Amino acid sequence: MIQPTLNYVPCLGPAAAGGAAEQGHRMAYWEWNATGNPAHPHVIVCVHGLTRQGRDFDHLARHLSRQARVICPDVAGRGESDWLADPMAYQVPVYAADMLTLLLQLHQQAPMAMLDWVGTSMGGLIGMGVCGMPDLPLPVPVRRLVLNDVGPRIEWAALQRIGEYLGQPLRFDSLQQAADALWQISSSFGPHTPEQWLDLSRAMVRPAPGGGFKLHYDPAIALPFKALTPEAASAGEQQLWQLYDQISAQVLLLRGAQSDLLSAHTAQEMGQRGPRARLVEFADAGHAPTLVNAGQIQVVADFLFDRQQGPGA
């Protein structure tokens, strides 16, 4: 079974924890390629959610990499990427700048002719930032954008729910205990077999000093998140709508039918303005579908590879 390779890109901007300011930080990314062509000109970037990491996309990336070069970054502060010295630098504009650096490095390695983006939750917000700024010096424009259960308007109640568990210094005696604990806060992801959930949980933990496991991300990512006020969220929403309205890529919007973060009203509005997203809802999920099961993967693959699309799930 094909496995990804782990790579790094040096990013200017905020310093890594324990590093010199002028050295910036490193962002890790996982590269998938089952085509036999390491310079495949079709690049698909898959970016994860707030507390997640690039290995979330293993199932999707393994499928997509049969026809493209698939890149799954660990956003700064997560997975194999550097933690940042300044916690308040954990912000979408910093992440978007890192992604631009990554895209330029990939293009230098092998010129890309086609670029697509799959973003879950926070990864979708980063995607809107990258796609919604026409003057951004991308190697090539993003052709197709998949927004997985996220839009310019994020429900405040969902932010409060996430804030209750974000950054907690949890420790687990085993991988199974970690998976069980993560399921308690992630059951809205929808039905998974025990094997699927254990597999999704594997990259979510790291060995802890003294034994056991801890979560893979910097707990300090919670600081800017918890500093957010309703007023700041409202101002940010206006900026996100401006970015969304400027997107020229074709957009597929995925929504968990029970999502508390992306409302049905917001999803409908996204289909009526700007790039006029095509909406597909998954009846058995909330926030956010994991793109692990075959039906969800097929919807994304059909959109990215110009296949005939069936009705929404």
Contacts in CASP RR format, 6 or more apart in sequence:
PFRMAT RR
TARGET T0000
AUTHOR 0000-0000-0000
METHOD contacts of the structure
MODEL  1
MIQPTLNYVPCLGPAAAGGAAEQGHRMAYWEWNATGNPAHPHVIVCVHGL
TRQGRDFDHLARHLSRQARVICPDVAGRGESDWLADPMAYQVPVYAADML
TLLLQLHQQAPMAMLDWVGTSMGGLIGMGVCGMPDLPLPVPVRRLVLNDV
GPRIEWAALQRIGEYLGQPLRFDSLQQAADALWQISSSFGPHTPEQWLDL
SRAMVRPAPGGGFKLHYDPAIALPFKALTPEAASAGEQQLWQLYDQISAQ
VLLLRGAQSDLLSAHTAQEMGQRGPRARLVEFADAGHAPTLVNAGQIQVV
ADFLFDRQQGPGA
1 62 0 8 1.000
2 32 0 8 1.000
2 34 0 8 1.000
2 62 0 8 1.000
2 65 0 8 1.000
4 30 0 8 1.000
4 31 0 8 1.000
4 32 0 8 1.000
4 55 0 8 1.000
4 58 0 8 1.000
4 61 0 8 1.000
4 72 0 8 1.000
5 30 0 8 1.000
5 31 0 8 1.000
6 28 0 8 1.000
6 29 0 8 1.000
6 30 0 8 1.000
6 80 0 8 1.000
7 28 0 8 1.000
7 29 0 8 1.000
7 30 0 8 1.000
7 31 0 8 1.000
8 26 0 8 1.000
8 27 0 8 1.000
8 28 0 8 1.000
8 29 0 8 1.000
8 80 0 8 1.000
9 26 0 8 1.000
9 27 0 8 1.000
9 29 0 8 1.000
9 98 0 8 1.000
9 101 0 8 1.000
9 102 0 8 1.000
9 105 0 8 1.000
10 23 0 8 1.000
10 24 0 8 1.000
10 25 0 8 1.000
10 26 0 8 1.000
10 101 0 8 1.000
11 24 0 8 1.000
11 25 0 8 1.000
11 26 0 8 1.000
11 27 0 8 1.000
11 76 0 8 1.000
11 97 0 8 1.000
11 98 0 8 1.000
11 101 0 8 1.000
11 102 0 8 1.000
12 24 0 8 1.000
12 97 0 8 1.000
12 101 0 8 1.000
13 24 0 8 1.000
13 25 0 8 1.000
13 89 0 8 1.000
13 94 0 8 1.000
13 97 0 8 1.000
14 24 0 8 1.000
14 25 0 8 1.000
14 76 0 8 1.000
14 84 0 8 1.000
14 85 0 8 1.000
14 86 0 8 1.000
14 89 0 8 1.000
14 94 0 8 1.000
15 21 0 8 1.000
15 22 0 8 1.000
15 23 0 8 1.000
15 24 0 8 1.000
15 25 0 8 1.000
15 84 0 8 1.000
15 85 0 8 1.000
15 86 0 8 1.000
16 23 0 8 1.000
16 24 0 8 1.000
16 25 0 8 1.000
16 26 0 8 1.000
16 82 0 8 1.000
16 83 0 8 1.000
16 84 0 8 1.000
16 85 0 8 1.000
17 82 0 8 1.000
17 83 0 8 1.000
17 84 0 8 1.000
17 85 0 8 1.000
17 218 0 8 1.000
18 85 0 8 1.000
19 85 0 8 1.000
25 76 0 8 1.000
25 81 0 8 1.000
25 82 0 8 1.000
25 84 0 8 1.000
26 81 0 8 1.000
26 82 0 8 1.000
27 73 0 8 1.000
27 74 0 8 1.000
27 75 0 8 1.000
27 76 0 8 1.000
27 81 0 8 1.000
27 82 0 8 1.000
27 98 0 8 1.000
27 101 0 8 1.000
27 102 0 8 1.000
28 73 0 8 1.000
28 74 0 8 1.000
28 79 0 8 1.000
28 80 0 8 1.000
28 81 0 8 1.000
29 54 0 8 1.000
29 71 0 8 1.000
29 72 0 8 1.000
29 73 0 8 1.000
29 74 0 8 1.000
29 102 0 8 1.000
30 54 0 8 1.000
30 55 0 8 1.000
30 61 0 8 1.000
30 71 0 8 1.000
30 72 0 8 1.000
30 73 0 8 1.000
30 74 0 8 1.000
31 69 0 8 1.000
31 70 0 8 1.000
31 71 0 8 1.000
31 72 0 8 1.000
32 61 0 8 1.000
32 62 0 8 1.000
32 64 0 8 1.000
32 65 0 8 1.000
32 69 0 8 1.000
32 70 0 8 1.000
32 71 0 8 1.000
32 72 0 8 1.000
33 40 0 8 1.000
33 65 0 8 1.000
33 69 0 8 1.000
33 70 0 8 1.000
34 62 0 8 1.000
34 65 0 8 1.000
34 66 0 8 1.000
35 65 0 8 1.000
35 66 0 8 1.000
35 67 0 8 1.000
35 68 0 8 1.000
35 69 0 8 1.000
38 69 0 8 1.000
38 110 0 8 1.000
39 69 0 8 1.000
39 109 0 8 1.000
39 110 0 8 1.000
39 111 0 8 1.000
40 68 0 8 1.000
40 69 0 8 1.000
40 110 0 8 1.000
41 110 0 8 1.000
41 111 0 8 1.000
41 112 0 8 1.000
41 113 0 8 1.000
41 114 0 8 1.000
42 67 0 8 1.000
42 68 0 8 1.000
42 69 0 8 1.000
42 112 0 8 1.000
42 113 0 8 1.000
42 114 0 8 1.000
42 116 0 8 1.000
43 68 0 8 1.000
43 69 0 8 1.000
43 70 0 8 1.000
43 71 0 8 1.000
43 103 0 8 1.000
43 106 0 8 1.000
43 112 0 8 1.000
43 114 0 8 1.000
43 115 0 8 1.000
43 116 0 8 1.000
44 64 0 8 1.000
44 68 0 8 1.000
44 69 0 8 1.000
44 70 0 8 1.000
44 71 0 8 1.000
44 115 0 8 1.000
44 116 0 8 1.000
44 117 0 8 1.000
44 118 0 8 1.000
44 304 0 8 1.000
45 71 0 8 1.000
45 72 0 8 1.000
45 73 0 8 1.000
45 99 0 8 1.000
45 102 0 8 1.000
45 103 0 8 1.000
45 115 0 8 1.000
45 116 0 8 1.000
45 117 0 8 1.000
45 118 0 8 1.000
46 54 0 8 1.000
46 57 0 8 1.000
46 60 0 8 1.000
46 61 0 8 1.000
46 70 0 8 1.000
46 71 0 8 1.000
46 72 0 8 1.000
46 117 0 8 1.000
46 118 0 8 1.000
46 119 0 8 1.000
47 54 0 8 1.000
47 72 0 8 1.000
47 73 0 8 1.000
47 75 0 8 1.000
47 99 0 8 1.000
47 117 0 8 1.000
47 118 0 8 1.000
47 119 0 8 1.000
47 120 0 8 1.000
47 122 0 8 1.000
47 123 0 8 1.000
47 124 0 8 1.000
47 126 0 8 1.000
47 127 0 8 1.000
48 54 0 8 1.000
48 56 0 8 1.000
48 57 0 8 1.000
48 72 0 8 1.000
48 74 0 8 1.000
48 75 0 8 1.000
48 78 0 8 1.000
48 119 0 8 1.000
48 120 0 8 1.000
48 121 0 8 1.000
48 122 0 8 1.000
48 123 0 8 1.000
49 56 0 8 1.000
49 75 0 8 1.000
49 119 0 8 1.000
49 120 0 8 1.000
49 121 0 8 1.000
49 122 0 8 1.000
49 123 0 8 1.000
49 288 0 8 1.000
50 121 0 8 1.000
50 122 0 8 1.000
50 162 0 8 1.000
50 166 0 8 1.000
50 221 0 8 1.000
50 225 0 8 1.000
51 78 0 8 1.000
51 166 0 8 1.000
51 215 0 8 1.000
51 217 0 8 1.000
51 221 0 8 1.000
52 78 0 8 1.000
52 120 0 8 1.000
52 204 0 8 1.000
53 74 0 8 1.000
53 75 0 8 1.000
53 78 0 8 1.000
53 79 0 8 1.000
53 80 0 8 1.000
53 203 0 8 1.000
53 204 0 8 1.000
53 216 0 8 1.000
53 217 0 8 1.000
54 72 0 8 1.000
54 73 0 8 1.000
54 74 0 8 1.000
54 78 0 8 1.000
54 79 0 8 1.000
54 203 0 8 1.000
55 72 0 8 1.000
55 202 0 8 1.000
55 203 0 8 1.000
56 72 0 8 1.000
56 120 0 8 1.000
56 200 0 8 1.000
56 203 0 8 1.000
56 290 0 8 1.000
57 70 0 8 1.000
57 72 0 8 1.000
57 118 0 8 1.000
57 291 0 8 1.000
58 199 0 8 1.000
59 291 0 8 1.000
59 292 0 8 1.000
59 297 0 8 1.000
60 118 0 8 1.000
60 291 0 8 1.000
60 292 0 8 1.000
60 297 0 8 1.000
60 300 0 8 1.000
61 70 0 8 1.000
61 72 0 8 1.000
63 297 0 8 1.000
63 301 0 8 1.000
64 70 0 8 1.000
64 300 0 8 1.000
64 301 0 8 1.000
64 304 0 8 1.000
67 305 0 8 1.000
68 116 0 8 1.000
68 304 0 8 1.000
69 106 0 8 1.000
69 110 0 8 1.000
69 112 0 8 1.000
71 102 0 8 1.000
71 106 0 8 1.000
73 81 0 8 1.000
73 98 0 8 1.000
73 99 0 8 1.000
73 102 0 8 1.000
74 80 0 8 1.000
74 81 0 8 1.000
75 81 0 8 1.000
75 95 0 8 1.000
75 98 0 8 1.000
75 122 0 8 1.000
75 123 0 8 1.000
75 126 0 8 1.000
76 82 0 8 1.000
76 83 0 8 1.000
76 84 0 8 1.000
76 89 0 8 1.000
76 90 0 8 1.000
76 94 0 8 1.000
76 95 0 8 1.000
76 98 0 8 1.000
77 83 0 8 1.000
77 84 0 8 1.000
77 90 0 8 1.000
77 217 0 8 1.000
77 218 0 8 1.000
77 221 0 8 1.000
78 216 0 8 1.000
78 217 0 8 1.000
78 218 0 8 1.000
78 221 0 8 1.000
79 203 0 8 1.000
79 206 0 8 1.000
79 216 0 8 1.000
79 217 0 8 1.000
83 218 0 8 1.000
83 220 0 8 1.000
84 90 0 8 1.000
84 218 0 8 1.000
84 220 0 8 1.000
87 218 0 8 1.000
87 220 0 8 1.000
87 221 0 8 1.000
87 223 0 8 1.000
87 224 0 8 1.000
88 223 0 8 1.000
88 224 0 8 1.000
88 227 0 8 1.000
90 218 0 8 1.000
90 220 0 8 1.000
90 221 0 8 1.000
90 223 0 8 1.000
90 224 0 8 1.000
90 225 0 8 1.000
91 224 0 8 1.000
92 122 0 8 1.000
92 125 0 8 1.000
92 126 0 8 1.000
92 129 0 8 1.000
95 122 0 8 1.000
95 123 0 8 1.000
95 126 0 8 1.000
96 126 0 8 1.000
96 127 0 8 1.000
96 129 0 8 1.000
96 130 0 8 1.000
99 126 0 8 1.000
99 127 0 8 1.000
99 130 0 8 1.000
100 130 0 8 1.000
100 136 0 8 1.000
100 137 0 8 1.000
100 138 0 8 1.000
103 112 0 8 1.000
103 115 0 8 1.000
103 138 0 8 1.000
103 139 0 8 1.000
104 137 0 8 1.000
104 139 0 8 1.000
106 112 0 8 1.000
106 139 0 8 1.000
107 139 0 8 1.000
107 140 0 8 1.000
111 139 0 8 1.000
112 139 0 8 1.000
112 140 0 8 1.000
113 140 0 8 1.000
114 140 0 8 1.000
114 143 0 8 1.000
115 138 0 8 1.000
115 139 0 8 1.000
115 140 0 8 1.000
115 141 0 8 1.000
115 142 0 8 1.000
115 143 0 8 1.000
116 142 0 8 1.000
116 143 0 8 1.000
116 144 0 8 1.000
116 145 0 8 1.000
116 146 0 8 1.000
116 304 0 8 1.000
117 124 0 8 1.000
117 127 0 8 1.000
117 130 0 8 1.000
117 131 0 8 1.000
117 142 0 8 1.000
117 144 0 8 1.000
117 145 0 8 1.000
117 146 0 8 1.000
117 249 0 8 1.000
118 146 0 8 1.000
118 148 0 8 1.000
118 291 0 8 1.000
118 300 0 8 1.000
118 304 0 8 1.000
119 126 0 8 1.000
119 127 0 8 1.000
119 145 0 8 1.000
119 146 0 8 1.000
119 147 0 8 1.000
119 148 0 8 1.000
119 150 0 8 1.000
120 148 0 8 1.000
120 149 0 8 1.000
120 150 0 8 1.000
120 288 0 8 1.000
120 291 0 8 1.000
121 148 0 8 1.000
121 149 0 8 1.000
121 150 0 8 1.000
121 261 0 8 1.000
121 287 0 8 1.000
121 288 0 8 1.000
122 150 0 8 1.000
123 150 0 8 1.000
124 147 0 8 1.000
124 148 0 8 1.000
124 150 0 8 1.000
124 151 0 8 1.000
125 150 0 8 1.000
125 151 0 8 1.000
125 240 0 8 1.000
127 142 0 8 1.000
127 145 0 8 1.000
127 147 0 8 1.000
128 145 0 8 1.000
128 147 0 8 1.000
128 151 0 8 1.000
128 152 0 8 1.000
128 240 0 8 1.000
128 243 0 8 1.000
128 244 0 8 1.000
128 247 0 8 1.000
129 243 0 8 1.000
130 136 0 8 1.000
130 138 0 8 1.000
130 142 0 8 1.000
131 142 0 8 1.000
131 145 0 8 1.000
131 243 0 8 1.000
131 247 0 8 1.000
131 248 0 8 1.000
131 249 0 8 1.000
132 243 0 8 1.000
132 244 0 8 1.000
132 246 0 8 1.000
132 247 0 8 1.000
133 243 0 8 1.000
133 246 0 8 1.000
134 246 0 8 1.000
134 248 0 8 1.000
141 248 0 8 1.000
141 249 0 8 1.000
142 249 0 8 1.000
143 249 0 8 1.000
143 250 0 8 1.000
144 249 0 8 1.000
144 250 0 8 1.000
144 251 0 8 1.000
144 252 0 8 1.000
144 303 0 8 1.000
144 304 0 8 1.000
145 247 0 8 1.000
145 249 0 8 1.000
145 250 0 8 1.000
145 251 0 8 1.000
145 252 0 8 1.000
145 275 0 8 1.000
146 251 0 8 1.000
146 252 0 8 1.000
146 254 0 8 1.000
146 300 0 8 1.000
146 303 0 8 1.000
146 304 0 8 1.000
147 251 0 8 1.000
147 252 0 8 1.000
147 253 0 8 1.000
147 254 0 8 1.000
147 270 0 8 1.000
147 277 0 8 1.000
148 254 0 8 1.000
148 288 0 8 1.000
148 289 0 8 1.000
148 291 0 8 1.000
149 254 0 8 1.000
149 255 0 8 1.000
149 256 0 8 1.000
149 259 0 8 1.000
149 261 0 8 1.000
149 262 0 8 1.000
149 286 0 8 1.000
149 287 0 8 1.000
149 288 0 8 1.000
149 289 0 8 1.000
150 261 0 8 1.000
150 262 0 8 1.000
150 288 0 8 1.000
151 240 0 8 1.000
151 244 0 8 1.000
151 253 0 8 1.000
151 262 0 8 1.000
151 266 0 8 1.000
151 267 0 8 1.000
151 270 0 8 1.000
152 237 0 8 1.000
152 240 0 8 1.000
152 241 0 8 1.000
152 243 0 8 1.000
152 244 0 8 1.000
152 266 0 8 1.000
152 270 0 8 1.000
153 237 0 8 1.000
153 240 0 8 1.000
153 241 0 8 1.000
153 263 0 8 1.000
153 266 0 8 1.000
153 269 0 8 1.000
154 233 0 8 1.000
154 237 0 8 1.000
154 261 0 8 1.000
154 262 0 8 1.000
155 260 0 8 1.000
155 261 0 8 1.000
155 262 0 8 1.000
155 263 0 8 1.000
156 230 0 8 1.000
156 233 0 8 1.000
157 260 0 8 1.000
158 260 0 8 1.000
158 261 0 8 1.000
158 287 0 8 1.000
159 225 0 8 1.000
159 228 0 8 1.000
159 233 0 8 1.000
159 261 0 8 1.000
161 260 0 8 1.000
162 225 0 8 1.000
163 222 0 8 1.000
163 225 0 8 1.000
163 226 0 8 1.000
165 185 0 8 1.000
166 221 0 8 1.000
166 222 0 8 1.000
166 225 0 8 1.000
166 226 0 8 1.000
167 215 0 8 1.000
167 217 0 8 1.000
167 219 0 8 1.000
167 220 0 8 1.000
167 221 0 8 1.000
167 222 0 8 1.000
168 219 0 8 1.000
169 214 0 8 1.000
169 219 0 8 1.000
170 181 0 8 1.000
170 214 0 8 1.000
170 215 0 8 1.000
171 208 0 8 1.000
171 212 0 8 1.000
171 213 0 8 1.000
171 214 0 8 1.000
172 178 0 8 1.000
172 181 0 8 1.000
172 205 0 8 1.000
172 212 0 8 1.000
172 213 0 8 1.000
172 214 0 8 1.000
173 212 0 8 1.000
173 213 0 8 1.000
174 212 0 8 1.000
174 213 0 8 1.000
175 198 0 8 1.000
175 201 0 8 1.000
175 202 0 8 1.000
175 205 0 8 1.000
175 213 0 8 1.000
176 198 0 8 1.000
178 201 0 8 1.000
178 204 0 8 1.000
178 205 0 8 1.000
178 213 0 8 1.000
179 197 0 8 1.000
179 198 0 8 1.000
179 200 0 8 1.000
179 201 0 8 1.000
182 197 0 8 1.000
182 201 0 8 1.000
182 204 0 8 1.000
183 197 0 8 1.000
188 258 0 8 1.000
188 259 0 8 1.000
188 260 0 8 1.000
188 285 0 8 1.000
188 286 0 8 1.000
188 287 0 8 1.000
188 288 0 8 1.000
189 285 0 8 1.000
189 286 0 8 1.000
189 287 0 8 1.000
189 288 0 8 1.000
189 289 0 8 1.000
189 290 0 8 1.000
190 284 0 8 1.000
190 285 0 8 1.000
190 286 0 8 1.000
190 289 0 8 1.000
190 290 0 8 1.000
191 284 0 8 1.000
192 200 0 8 1.000
192 290 0 8 1.000
192 292 0 8 1.000
196 292 0 8 1.000
200 290 0 8 1.000
200 292 0 8 1.000
203 216 0 8 1.000
204 215 0 8 1.000
204 216 0 8 1.000
205 213 0 8 1.000
205 214 0 8 1.000
205 215 0 8 1.000
205 216 0 8 1.000
206 213 0 8 1.000
206 214 0 8 1.000
206 215 0 8 1.000
206 216 0 8 1.000
207 213 0 8 1.000
207 214 0 8 1.000
208 214 0 8 1.000
244 270 0 8 1.000
244 273 0 8 1.000
244 274 0 8 1.000
244 275 0 8 1.000
245 273 0 8 1.000
245 274 0 8 1.000
246 274 0 8 1.000
247 274 0 8 1.000
247 275 0 8 1.000
248 275 0 8 1.000
249 275 0 8 1.000
250 275 0 8 1.000
250 278 0 8 1.000
250 303 0 8 1.000
251 270 0 8 1.000
251 275 0 8 1.000
251 276 0 8 1.000
251 277 0 8 1.000
251 278 0 8 1.000
252 277 0 8 1.000
252 278 0 8 1.000
252 280 0 8 1.000
252 299 0 8 1.000
252 300 0 8 1.000
252 303 0 8 1.000
253 267 0 8 1.000
253 270 0 8 1.000
253 271 0 8 1.000
253 277 0 8 1.000
253 278 0 8 1.000
253 279 0 8 1.000
253 280 0 8 1.000
254 280 0 8 1.000
254 281 0 8 1.000
254 282 0 8 1.000
254 289 0 8 1.000
254 296 0 8 1.000
254 299 0 8 1.000
254 300 0 8 1.000
255 262 0 8 1.000
255 264 0 8 1.000
255 267 0 8 1.000
255 279 0 8 1.000
255 280 0 8 1.000
255 281 0 8 1.000
255 282 0 8 1.000
256 262 0 8 1.000
256 281 0 8 1.000
256 282 0 8 1.000
256 283 0 8 1.000
256 285 0 8 1.000
256 286 0 8 1.000
256 287 0 8 1.000
256 288 0 8 1.000
256 289 0 8 1.000
257 281 0 8 1.000
257 282 0 8 1.000
257 283 0 8 1.000
257 284 0 8 1.000
257 285 0 8 1.000
257 286 0 8 1.000
258 285 0 8 1.000
258 286 0 8 1.000
259 285 0 8 1.000
259 286 0 8 1.000
259 287 0 8 1.000
259 288 0 8 1.000
260 286 0 8 1.000
260 287 0 8 1.000
261 287 0 8 1.000
261 288 0 8 1.000
262 287 0 8 1.000
267 277 0 8 1.000
267 279 0 8 1.000
267 281 0 8 1.000
268 279 0 8 1.000
270 276 0 8 1.000
270 277 0 8 1.000
270 279 0 8 1.000
271 277 0 8 1.000
271 278 0 8 1.000
271 279 0 8 1.000
278 303 0 8 1.000
280 299 0 8 1.000
280 312 0 8 1.000
280 313 0 8 1.000
281 312 0 8 1.000
281 313 0 8 1.000
282 289 0 8 1.000
282 296 0 8 1.000
282 313 0 8 1.000
283 313 0 8 1.000
289 296 0 8 1.000
290 296 0 8 1.000
291 297 0 8 1.000
291 300 0 8 1.000
295 313 0 8 1.000
296 313 0 8 1.000
299 309 0 8 1.000
299 312 0 8 1.000
299 313 0 8 1.000
301 307 0 8 1.000
302 308 0 8 1.000
302 309 0 8 1.000
302 310 0 8 1.000
303 309 0 8 1.000
END
